[in-house]
């Protein structure tokens, strides 16, 4: 009897230990954005708050940070991305790597520019032929544009979608740096521009001053990446590690004109400024991770009679997600902390967890600034 009871107690202790370990790792998974990013369908859960509540919280955050409200009117870039559907009193700001192909196809369908069959067979809704003339507010005449902006802000239901910031950056890297099709937007970065990037990193590595804010571990990683990916004379490869080194640690004077197209490209810019979330009072901010449920809400709210198009990427030769995951695992822990810090503005603004690190923004190079300046659009 004693033996049986002892065995039973030991078995209970074993079960409790296993359960505690599972809880620990589950908590770690929930905190780690990389797990959310690299595991398929990891966000197939209902959002804690809906898009209208998220929009309200973003506006509250903006109100508490006066530096975000420095511009009277939206910038030129925002005007280009803000796409109105007048019949539905809808205006959607569409950003790269947030389901933009799906949303642009839906807008074209709502405008009557394409048929239902054309929407189903759509492969590239970003073509200029769809958006020239009055396709975006950018093509309105100055006086009409001012009136249209005022009308949209007053009468339209304003929508935008965001995405886990690290997920978005990894997707942009995978899509724009590792594809091999002739139409690939950044195919040039796998040859001449890759050499330019490698040269900039070599100069930065050689000129490391004493007491520099960049940790020695990151300089060591920079040297390893240069040796691994930049020593081949025939083809230089911009690895994921080099990609993040460019954005976070390379001062502006090292980047120069050769990297200008990369740095200003909207696929890599922060979402908070791309759609001017502190300049335009959005009514609904959805997420890519909850796109289907968010769209159902919008369909009921706005009386949309169509399904959300599902546009598959036509990019060929891109690296597998597993390949990106392997490169991410090679990045030193301290550098990942800087990456989380670099992306924390968007993460904190839109409610993504896992980006709080014990680092001060003062530790980032002084070129780290979100674009809050006012570029005129009129």
LUMVODREN-872324 format. One record per residue (C-alpha): residue number from 1; y, z, x. Coordinates in steps of 0.02 Angstrom, whole numbers. Layout:
N
{pos:NUM | v:Y | w:Z | u:X};
...
This chain:
378
{pos:1 | v:0 | w:0 | u:0};
{pos:2 | v:119 | w:46 | u:143};
{pos:3 | v:75 | w:-112 | u:236};
{pos:4 | v:111 | w:-219 | u:83};
{pos:5 | v:277 | w:-135 | u:51};
{pos:6 | v:328 | w:-153 | u:233};
{pos:7 | v:286 | w:-339 | u:230};
{pos:8 | v:384 | w:-360 | u:70};
{pos:9 | v:538 | w:-275 | u:143};
{pos:10 | v:527 | w:-382 | u:301};
{pos:11 | v:515 | w:-538 | u:195};
{pos:12 | v:671 | w:-488 | u:97};
{pos:13 | v:765 | w:-456 | u:259};
{pos:14 | v:711 | w:-629 | u:322};
{pos:15 | v:773 | w:-712 | u:161};
{pos:16 | v:940 | w:-622 | u:172};
{pos:17 | v:960 | w:-677 | u:353};
{pos:18 | v:924 | w:-859 | u:310};
{pos:19 | v:1044 | w:-851 | u:163};
{pos:20 | v:1181 | w:-777 | u:273};
{pos:21 | v:1160 | w:-915 | u:403};
{pos:22 | v:1171 | w:-1049 | u:268};
{pos:23 | v:1329 | w:-969 | u:198};
{pos:24 | v:1405 | w:-963 | u:372};
{pos:25 | v:1372 | w:-1146 | u:409};
{pos:26 | v:1426 | w:-1199 | u:236};
{pos:27 | v:1591 | w:-1108 | u:259};
{pos:28 | v:1612 | w:-1194 | u:427};
{pos:29 | v:1578 | w:-1363 | u:348};
{pos:30 | v:1708 | w:-1332 | u:215};
{pos:31 | v:1836 | w:-1289 | u:348};
{pos:32 | v:1797 | w:-1436 | u:462};
{pos:33 | v:1881 | w:-1598 | u:405};
{pos:34 | v:1771 | w:-1702 | u:518};
{pos:35 | v:1618 | w:-1658 | u:416};
{pos:36 | v:1709 | w:-1710 | u:259};
{pos:37 | v:1757 | w:-1875 | u:341};
{pos:38 | v:1598 | w:-1933 | u:424};
{pos:39 | v:1472 | w:-1885 | u:290};
{pos:40 | v:1454 | w:-2013 | u:152};
{pos:41 | v:1516 | w:-1963 | u:-21};
{pos:42 | v:1567 | w:-1793 | u:44};
{pos:43 | v:1711 | w:-1781 | u:-78};
{pos:44 | v:1614 | w:-1818 | u:-237};
{pos:45 | v:1683 | w:-1661 | u:-319};
{pos:46 | v:1817 | w:-1630 | u:-448};
{pos:47 | v:1987 | w:-1585 | u:-374};
{pos:48 | v:2043 | w:-1406 | u:-387};
{pos:49 | v:2209 | w:-1468 | u:-456};
{pos:50 | v:2250 | w:-1631 | u:-543};
{pos:51 | v:2370 | w:-1761 | u:-479};
{pos:52 | v:2518 | w:-1702 | u:-582};
{pos:53 | v:2502 | w:-1525 | u:-515};
{pos:54 | v:2486 | w:-1592 | u:-337};
{pos:55 | v:2646 | w:-1693 | u:-362};
{pos:56 | v:2735 | w:-1538 | u:-426};
{pos:57 | v:2679 | w:-1437 | u:-274};
{pos:58 | v:2735 | w:-1574 | u:-154};
{pos:59 | v:2908 | w:-1574 | u:-235};
{pos:60 | v:2916 | w:-1386 | u:-219};
{pos:61 | v:2870 | w:-1401 | u:-36};
{pos:62 | v:3005 | w:-1532 | u:-10};
{pos:63 | v:3135 | w:-1423 | u:-96};
{pos:64 | v:3095 | w:-1283 | u:25};
{pos:65 | v:3120 | w:-1400 | u:174};
{pos:66 | v:3296 | w:-1473 | u:162};
{pos:67 | v:3268 | w:-1583 | u:316};
{pos:68 | v:3151 | w:-1691 | u:211};
{pos:69 | v:3293 | w:-1731 | u:90};
{pos:70 | v:3411 | w:-1817 | u:208};
{pos:71 | v:3422 | w:-1987 | u:122};
{pos:72 | v:3511 | w:-2035 | u:-37};
{pos:73 | v:3402 | w:-2188 | u:-69};
{pos:74 | v:3223 | w:-2236 | u:-24};
{pos:75 | v:3202 | w:-2328 | u:141};
{pos:76 | v:3166 | w:-2513 | u:159};
{pos:77 | v:2982 | w:-2478 | u:193};
{pos:78 | v:2964 | w:-2374 | u:35};
{pos:79 | v:3045 | w:-2509 | u:-69};
{pos:80 | v:2919 | w:-2635 | u:-2};
{pos:81 | v:2774 | w:-2523 | u:-51};
{pos:82 | v:2836 | w:-2469 | u:-223};
{pos:83 | v:2755 | w:-2591 | u:-346};
{pos:84 | v:2815 | w:-2585 | u:-528};
{pos:85 | v:2717 | w:-2637 | u:-683};
{pos:86 | v:2856 | w:-2650 | u:-812};
{pos:87 | v:2748 | w:-2665 | u:-968};
{pos:88 | v:2664 | w:-2499 | u:-929};
{pos:89 | v:2820 | w:-2413 | u:-863};
{pos:90 | v:2718 | w:-2382 | u:-706};
{pos:91 | v:2773 | w:-2385 | u:-523};
{pos:92 | v:2641 | w:-2360 | u:-387};
{pos:93 | v:2677 | w:-2337 | u:-203};
{pos:94 | v:2530 | w:-2411 | u:-108};
{pos:95 | v:2491 | w:-2359 | u:72};
{pos:96 | v:2365 | w:-2430 | u:194};
{pos:97 | v:2194 | w:-2345 | u:203};
{pos:98 | v:2215 | w:-2257 | u:36};
{pos:99 | v:2121 | w:-2382 | u:-72};
{pos:100 | v:2264 | w:-2508 | u:-64};
{pos:101 | v:2154 | w:-2660 | u:-98};
{pos:102 | v:2091 | w:-2581 | u:-260};
{pos:103 | v:2264 | w:-2530 | u:-319};
{pos:104 | v:2348 | w:-2695 | u:-276};
{pos:105 | v:2212 | w:-2791 | u:-368};
{pos:106 | v:2235 | w:-2679 | u:-520};
{pos:107 | v:2424 | w:-2705 | u:-517};
{pos:108 | v:2403 | w:-2894 | u:-506};
{pos:109 | v:2286 | w:-2885 | u:-656};
{pos:110 | v:2407 | w:-2775 | u:-755};
{pos:111 | v:2547 | w:-2897 | u:-718};
{pos:112 | v:2443 | w:-3043 | u:-779};
{pos:113 | v:2451 | w:-3130 | u:-611};
{pos:114 | v:2261 | w:-3142 | u:-598};
{pos:115 | v:2121 | w:-3150 | u:-726};
{pos:116 | v:1979 | w:-3026 | u:-749};
{pos:117 | v:1860 | w:-3143 | u:-659};
{pos:118 | v:1983 | w:-3165 | u:-515};
{pos:119 | v:2000 | w:-2977 | u:-503};
{pos:120 | v:1810 | w:-2957 | u:-491};
{pos:121 | v:1802 | w:-3088 | u:-352};
{pos:122 | v:1957 | w:-3032 | u:-259};
{pos:123 | v:1935 | w:-3014 | u:-70};
{pos:124 | v:2113 | w:-3003 | u:-3};
{pos:125 | v:2248 | w:-2944 | u:-125};
{pos:126 | v:2375 | w:-2921 | u:15};
{pos:127 | v:2416 | w:-3106 | u:29};
{pos:128 | v:2604 | w:-3141 | u:30};
{pos:129 | v:2586 | w:-3267 | u:-111};
{pos:130 | v:2554 | w:-3123 | u:-232};
{pos:131 | v:2703 | w:-3017 | u:-179};
{pos:132 | v:2846 | w:-3136 | u:-137};
{pos:133 | v:2991 | w:-3172 | u:-255};
{pos:134 | v:2997 | w:-3017 | u:-369};
{pos:135 | v:2825 | w:-2952 | u:-322};
{pos:136 | v:2902 | w:-2799 | u:-241};
{pos:137 | v:3074 | w:-2719 | u:-258};
{pos:138 | v:3115 | w:-2782 | u:-84};
{pos:139 | v:3140 | w:-2959 | u:-150};
{pos:140 | v:3264 | w:-2907 | u:-286};
{pos:141 | v:3447 | w:-2943 | u:-254};
{pos:142 | v:3546 | w:-2793 | u:-196};
{pos:143 | v:3628 | w:-2751 | u:-362};
{pos:144 | v:3467 | w:-2779 | u:-460};
{pos:145 | v:3370 | w:-2674 | u:-336};
{pos:146 | v:3487 | w:-2526 | u:-355};
{pos:147 | v:3474 | w:-2535 | u:-545};
{pos:148 | v:3285 | w:-2553 | u:-537};
{pos:149 | v:3266 | w:-2401 | u:-425};
{pos:150 | v:3373 | w:-2298 | u:-543};
{pos:151 | v:3271 | w:-2358 | u:-692};
{pos:152 | v:3106 | w:-2318 | u:-606};
{pos:153 | v:3162 | w:-2145 | u:-555};
{pos:154 | v:3223 | w:-2109 | u:-731};
{pos:155 | v:3097 | w:-2194 | u:-847};
{pos:156 | v:2938 | w:-2243 | u:-753};
{pos:157 | v:2780 | w:-2146 | u:-718};
{pos:158 | v:2774 | w:-2143 | u:-527};
{pos:159 | v:2605 | w:-2135 | u:-442};
{pos:160 | v:2538 | w:-2133 | u:-265};
{pos:161 | v:2370 | w:-2095 | u:-184};
{pos:162 | v:2336 | w:-2000 | u:-23};
{pos:163 | v:2185 | w:-1969 | u:86};
{pos:164 | v:2119 | w:-1838 | u:205};
{pos:165 | v:2232 | w:-1873 | u:356};
{pos:166 | v:2096 | w:-1875 | u:489};
{pos:167 | v:1983 | w:-1980 | u:378};
{pos:168 | v:2125 | w:-2104 | u:359};
{pos:169 | v:2158 | w:-2113 | u:546};
{pos:170 | v:1974 | w:-2135 | u:588};
{pos:171 | v:1958 | w:-2271 | u:457};
{pos:172 | v:2112 | w:-2360 | u:526};
{pos:173 | v:2043 | w:-2350 | u:703};
{pos:174 | v:1873 | w:-2416 | u:649};
{pos:175 | v:1948 | w:-2556 | u:545};
{pos:176 | v:2089 | w:-2612 | u:658};
{pos:177 | v:2020 | w:-2583 | u:833};
{pos:178 | v:1835 | w:-2622 | u:823};
{pos:179 | v:1824 | w:-2778 | u:713};
{pos:180 | v:1780 | w:-2948 | u:786};
{pos:181 | v:1832 | w:-3073 | u:653};
{pos:182 | v:1964 | w:-3201 | u:698};
{pos:183 | v:2077 | w:-3135 | u:560};
{pos:184 | v:2068 | w:-2959 | u:629};
{pos:185 | v:2242 | w:-2885 | u:628};
{pos:186 | v:2226 | w:-2795 | u:794};
{pos:187 | v:2099 | w:-2905 | u:880};
{pos:188 | v:2226 | w:-2926 | u:1020};
{pos:189 | v:2204 | w:-2743 | u:1065};
{pos:190 | v:2031 | w:-2780 | u:1131};
{pos:191 | v:2101 | w:-2890 | u:1269};
{pos:192 | v:2282 | w:-2898 | u:1330};
{pos:193 | v:2350 | w:-2751 | u:1232};
{pos:194 | v:2200 | w:-2646 | u:1283};
{pos:195 | v:2248 | w:-2679 | u:1463};
{pos:196 | v:2427 | w:-2626 | u:1425};
{pos:197 | v:2365 | w:-2464 | u:1347};
{pos:198 | v:2252 | w:-2428 | u:1495};
{pos:199 | v:2396 | w:-2458 | u:1616};
{pos:200 | v:2509 | w:-2337 | u:1521};
{pos:201 | v:2375 | w:-2202 | u:1526};
{pos:202 | v:2346 | w:-2231 | u:1712};
{pos:203 | v:2532 | w:-2207 | u:1745};
{pos:204 | v:2537 | w:-2049 | u:1639};
{pos:205 | v:2385 | w:-1979 | u:1730};
{pos:206 | v:2462 | w:-2013 | u:1902};
{pos:207 | v:2629 | w:-1936 | u:1858};
{pos:208 | v:2566 | w:-1771 | u:1789};
{pos:209 | v:2700 | w:-1643 | u:1836};
{pos:210 | v:2664 | w:-1462 | u:1879};
{pos:211 | v:2672 | w:-1349 | u:1728};
{pos:212 | v:2657 | w:-1492 | u:1604};
{pos:213 | v:2621 | w:-1441 | u:1426};
{pos:214 | v:2467 | w:-1554 | u:1417};
{pos:215 | v:2314 | w:-1446 | u:1458};
{pos:216 | v:2213 | w:-1487 | u:1614};
{pos:217 | v:2058 | w:-1515 | u:1506};
{pos:218 | v:2145 | w:-1657 | u:1417};
{pos:219 | v:2201 | w:-1736 | u:1580};
{pos:220 | v:2021 | w:-1728 | u:1640};
{pos:221 | v:1965 | w:-1811 | u:1478};
{pos:222 | v:2098 | w:-1945 | u:1502};
{pos:223 | v:2028 | w:-1984 | u:1674};
{pos:224 | v:1851 | w:-1994 | u:1605};
{pos:225 | v:1903 | w:-2114 | u:1466};
{pos:226 | v:1998 | w:-2224 | u:1589};
{pos:227 | v:1846 | w:-2235 | u:1701};
{pos:228 | v:1728 | w:-2267 | u:1557};
{pos:229 | v:1827 | w:-2393 | u:1455};
{pos:230 | v:1965 | w:-2464 | u:1566};
{pos:231 | v:1876 | w:-2505 | u:1729};
{pos:232 | v:1794 | w:-2664 | u:1662};
{pos:233 | v:1901 | w:-2810 | u:1718};
{pos:234 | v:1836 | w:-2926 | u:1583};
{pos:235 | v:1865 | w:-2817 | u:1432};
{pos:236 | v:1959 | w:-2655 | u:1409};
{pos:237 | v:1905 | w:-2552 | u:1259};
{pos:238 | v:2021 | w:-2435 | u:1167};
{pos:239 | v:1903 | w:-2292 | u:1130};
{pos:240 | v:1936 | w:-2162 | u:997};
{pos:241 | v:1988 | w:-2039 | u:1132};
{pos:242 | v:2114 | w:-2163 | u:1205};
{pos:243 | v:2175 | w:-2201 | u:1029};
{pos:244 | v:2222 | w:-2019 | u:998};
{pos:245 | v:2292 | w:-1997 | u:1174};
{pos:246 | v:2415 | w:-2137 | u:1134};
{pos:247 | v:2480 | w:-2057 | u:975};
{pos:248 | v:2487 | w:-1876 | u:1030};
{pos:249 | v:2517 | w:-1864 | u:1217};
{pos:250 | v:2598 | w:-2025 | u:1275};
{pos:251 | v:2788 | w:-2004 | u:1285};
{pos:252 | v:2895 | w:-2140 | u:1209};
{pos:253 | v:2956 | w:-2204 | u:1376};
{pos:254 | v:2777 | w:-2240 | u:1427};
{pos:255 | v:2740 | w:-2339 | u:1270};
{pos:256 | v:2875 | w:-2470 | u:1289};
{pos:257 | v:2885 | w:-2632 | u:1194};
{pos:258 | v:2704 | w:-2680 | u:1227};
{pos:259 | v:2642 | w:-2544 | u:1110};
{pos:260 | v:2781 | w:-2553 | u:981};
{pos:261 | v:2677 | w:-2646 | u:852};
{pos:262 | v:2542 | w:-2514 | u:861};
{pos:263 | v:2655 | w:-2362 | u:850};
{pos:264 | v:2756 | w:-2423 | u:701};
{pos:265 | v:2609 | w:-2497 | u:606};
{pos:266 | v:2598 | w:-2417 | u:434};
{pos:267 | v:2410 | w:-2392 | u:443};
{pos:268 | v:2441 | w:-2255 | u:571};
{pos:269 | v:2603 | w:-2179 | u:506};
{pos:270 | v:2607 | w:-2016 | u:409};
{pos:271 | v:2590 | w:-2027 | u:221};
{pos:272 | v:2729 | w:-1904 | u:180};
{pos:273 | v:2860 | w:-2024 | u:245};
{pos:274 | v:2775 | w:-2190 | u:203};
{pos:275 | v:2802 | w:-2167 | u:17};
{pos:276 | v:2949 | w:-2050 | u:31};
{pos:277 | v:2868 | w:-1906 | u:-62};
{pos:278 | v:3023 | w:-1801 | u:-31};
{pos:279 | v:3142 | w:-1940 | u:-83};
{pos:280 | v:3055 | w:-1998 | u:-242};
{pos:281 | v:2995 | w:-1875 | u:-372};
{pos:282 | v:2818 | w:-1936 | u:-404};
{pos:283 | v:2734 | w:-1889 | u:-566};
{pos:284 | v:2556 | w:-1905 | u:-502};
{pos:285 | v:2480 | w:-1894 | u:-327};
{pos:286 | v:2295 | w:-1935 | u:-330};
{pos:287 | v:2171 | w:-1933 | u:-187};
{pos:288 | v:2049 | w:-2062 | u:-121};
{pos:289 | v:1914 | w:-1929 | u:-125};
{pos:290 | v:1934 | w:-1909 | u:-314};
{pos:291 | v:1989 | w:-2086 | u:-351};
{pos:292 | v:1872 | w:-2119 | u:-499};
{pos:293 | v:1917 | w:-1961 | u:-595};
{pos:294 | v:2101 | w:-1983 | u:-554};
{pos:295 | v:2098 | w:-2161 | u:-618};
{pos:296 | v:2017 | w:-2105 | u:-780};
{pos:297 | v:2161 | w:-1984 | u:-805};
{pos:298 | v:2287 | w:-2124 | u:-772};
{pos:299 | v:2196 | w:-2244 | u:-887};
{pos:300 | v:2209 | w:-2123 | u:-1032};
{pos:301 | v:2387 | w:-2073 | u:-988};
{pos:302 | v:2455 | w:-2250 | u:-973};
{pos:303 | v:2338 | w:-2345 | u:-1089};
{pos:304 | v:2262 | w:-2453 | u:-952};
{pos:305 | v:2128 | w:-2563 | u:-1028};
{pos:306 | v:2046 | w:-2622 | u:-866};
{pos:307 | v:1921 | w:-2543 | u:-748};
{pos:308 | v:1973 | w:-2501 | u:-572};
{pos:309 | v:1925 | w:-2647 | u:-458};
{pos:310 | v:1809 | w:-2607 | u:-313};
{pos:311 | v:1859 | w:-2715 | u:-167};
{pos:312 | v:1739 | w:-2712 | u:-21};
{pos:313 | v:1805 | w:-2732 | u:156};
{pos:314 | v:1788 | w:-2910 | u:220};
{pos:315 | v:1811 | w:-2856 | u:400};
{pos:316 | v:1665 | w:-2910 | u:510};
{pos:317 | v:1595 | w:-2831 | u:666};
{pos:318 | v:1673 | w:-2659 | u:643};
{pos:319 | v:1592 | w:-2511 | u:727};
{pos:320 | v:1474 | w:-2408 | u:620};
{pos:321 | v:1529 | w:-2240 | u:555};
{pos:322 | v:1393 | w:-2163 | u:662};
{pos:323 | v:1472 | w:-2245 | u:815};
{pos:324 | v:1641 | w:-2169 | u:772};
{pos:325 | v:1557 | w:-2001 | u:746};
{pos:326 | v:1478 | w:-2008 | u:919};
{pos:327 | v:1647 | w:-2043 | u:999};
{pos:328 | v:1727 | w:-1901 | u:900};
{pos:329 | v:1596 | w:-1781 | u:966};
{pos:330 | v:1644 | w:-1830 | u:1144};
{pos:331 | v:1824 | w:-1774 | u:1120};
{pos:332 | v:1857 | w:-1600 | u:1194};
{pos:333 | v:1882 | w:-1455 | u:1075};
{pos:334 | v:2059 | w:-1421 | u:1136};
{pos:335 | v:2109 | w:-1601 | u:1103};
{pos:336 | v:2038 | w:-1592 | u:928};
{pos:337 | v:2151 | w:-1443 | u:898};
{pos:338 | v:2300 | w:-1549 | u:948};
{pos:339 | v:2240 | w:-1688 | u:832};
{pos:340 | v:2229 | w:-1567 | u:686};
{pos:341 | v:2404 | w:-1505 | u:729};
{pos:342 | v:2469 | w:-1683 | u:740};
{pos:343 | v:2403 | w:-1721 | u:565};
{pos:344 | v:2443 | w:-1552 | u:488};
{pos:345 | v:2606 | w:-1607 | u:403};
{pos:346 | v:2512 | w:-1723 | u:286};
{pos:347 | v:2365 | w:-1604 | u:268};
{pos:348 | v:2472 | w:-1456 | u:218};
{pos:349 | v:2583 | w:-1560 | u:104};
{pos:350 | v:2439 | w:-1633 | u:4};
{pos:351 | v:2320 | w:-1485 | u:5};
{pos:352 | v:2185 | w:-1534 | u:131};
{pos:353 | v:2101 | w:-1388 | u:217};
{pos:354 | v:2037 | w:-1373 | u:395};
{pos:355 | v:2197 | w:-1414 | u:489};
{pos:356 | v:2264 | w:-1241 | u:525};
{pos:357 | v:2249 | w:-1210 | u:712};
{pos:358 | v:2315 | w:-1075 | u:826};
{pos:359 | v:2438 | w:-1190 | u:911};
{pos:360 | v:2625 | w:-1205 | u:893};
{pos:361 | v:2707 | w:-1373 | u:863};
{pos:362 | v:2815 | w:-1327 | u:1013};
{pos:363 | v:2662 | w:-1366 | u:1121};
{pos:364 | v:2663 | w:-1547 | u:1066};
{pos:365 | v:2759 | w:-1670 | u:1175};
{pos:366 | v:2940 | w:-1685 | u:1120};
{pos:367 | v:2912 | w:-1862 | u:1056};
{pos:368 | v:2813 | w:-1790 | u:909};
{pos:369 | v:2931 | w:-1812 | u:763};
{pos:370 | v:2899 | w:-1869 | u:586};
{pos:371 | v:3014 | w:-2009 | u:532};
{pos:372 | v:3144 | w:-1923 | u:424};
{pos:373 | v:3291 | w:-2033 | u:477};
{pos:374 | v:3372 | w:-2143 | u:346};
{pos:375 | v:3347 | w:-2328 | u:374};
{pos:376 | v:3450 | w:-2422 | u:244};
{pos:377 | v:3360 | w:-2532 | u:120};
{pos:378 | v:3509 | w:-2606 | u:31};
